[in-house]
Amino acid sequence: MAATVDDLLRLEMPPEEKRIIAEYIWVGGSGLDLRSKARTLPGPVKSVSELPKWNYDGSSTGQAPGEDSEVILYPQAIFRDPFRGGDNILVMCDCYTPQGEPIPTNTRYAANKLFEQAPDTELWFCLLYTSRCV
């Protein structure tokens, strides 16, 4: 007998097999687009330090050449997923080369370097993925 959508939505996992969906999100190659991909992890996750780095093909987003296209996602912040609910999370990421260098579209890296030089400066608001602070 085939399962219905309602049957699948009511499935319960035993507590010892609790899993979450972590939606990794990053800024794409244009600097104006958001990209994401999801992975299933043992859960719940309480800290960004518990999350693994992940990778993607940067040639498909305009962030790496086709012959050397691996880009590494470094988790930076986590938020509860308002769409999936439960213990599922949204993971905001920065993008780096496999050698650990920020890719050119990782403007947040450059902004953080500037902020570190003036730790006592009060910032009212800053768009971390652009070069504009207001």
N, C-alpha and C positions, 0 to 999 in steps of 0.2 A: 504494500500500500504506500503510495507516494505521500510525503510530508507536505503540509501546506505552509504558507508563509507564517500563519499564526502559530503553528506547531514549532517552527524554527525560532520565532521570537520568544517563545516561552521556555526554551531550553535553559536549563540550569547547569552550571559547571560545579563540580565538587569544590569546596573551599581550597583543598590542597592543589587544585589545578587552576587556580584563579589566574586569568590573563587579562591584559589591557591592550588597547590599541593606542600607540603613540604616533601622532601625525607630525612628522618632521616638516618644518616650513622654512623656506629661505627665499631671498630675493633673487630673481632670475637675471639673465644676461643684459636685458635692457635697463635694469635698475628701476623699472616701473611695474614689473610683473612679479607675482608671487608664485612659487612652485611648492609642491608638497608631495610626500609619499608616506604611506603608513606601514608600520610594522607591528607585529604582535610581540609583546614582552611579558615576562613574569611580572605580576603587579601586586599591589599598587606601588607606584614610584613616588617617593617623598622628596627627592633632591635631584637636581640636574647632574650631580656627580655619579649617580647610579646609572645614567644612560650611556649606551655605547655610541661611539662615533659611527657614522655610516657613510656610504658613498653613492655617487650617481655619475652618469655619463654627461660631462659638461659640454660635449660637442652638440648635444641636442638642445641646450639652453643658450648657446652662444657664449659659454664661459670657459671653454677650453678647445684647443685644436683637436681634430679628429685622430691624429696619430698619438696623442698623449692626453686623453680626455677624462681621466679619473679626477673627480673633485670630492673632497672629504667634508662631510657635514660635522661641525663641532656644536653640540648642544650648548645653548647659552642660558635659556630660561624655559620654565615649564608653566603651563596654565591648565586649569581644568577645561576639558573639552565641552563646550556648551551644546554642541550638536549631538554627540554620542552619549553624553551624560556618564554617570557612574564614576569609576576611577580612571577613565580614559583621559588622555592628556594631549595638549598641543605643545610642540617642542619648537621653540624659535632657535634657528641655527645660523652660524657663520660658515663661510665656505673657504677652504684651504686646499693647497696642492698636497699630494701625498708626502712631500718633503716638509710640510708644516708651514709653508709660506702662504699669507693671505692672497687670494686671487684678486685681480685688479678691480672687480666689481664689489669687493668686500669693503665698502666705505666705512662700515662700523668700526673696523680695525683702526683705520686712520683717525677717526673721531675719538676713539678711546685713548689713543696715544696723546692727542692734544689735551684731553681732559686730565690725564695723569700728570701733565706738566703744570697744571694749575689746580691742585686739589682743593684749595680754599675758595675757588671761584664759585659763586652761586649761579647755576644755570636755571633759567626759568622753564625752558622747554627746548628740546633738541630732537630733530628728526635724525635718528642715528644712521639711517640708510641714505641720507643725502648730506650735502655739505652746508646746509642752511640751518642755523640756530636762531630762534626768535625769543 
